[in-house]
């Protein structure tokens, strides 16, 4: 699989973040629930990052 350059990854993540912000700003839900749901992708991203980092350190 081809690796993406740093600038293209930054662009991809910024577009993804803007789309996520736009989706949540247009939802009409409870503000307390919205605060918890906003953090879900951040938590998933951290779990994936740490699992990927752990897998790479176990290979060495």
Secondary structure, DSSP 8 states (H G I E B T S, - for coil): -----HHHHHHHHHHHHHHHHHHHHH----HHHHHHHHTHHHHHHHHHHHHHHHHHHHH-
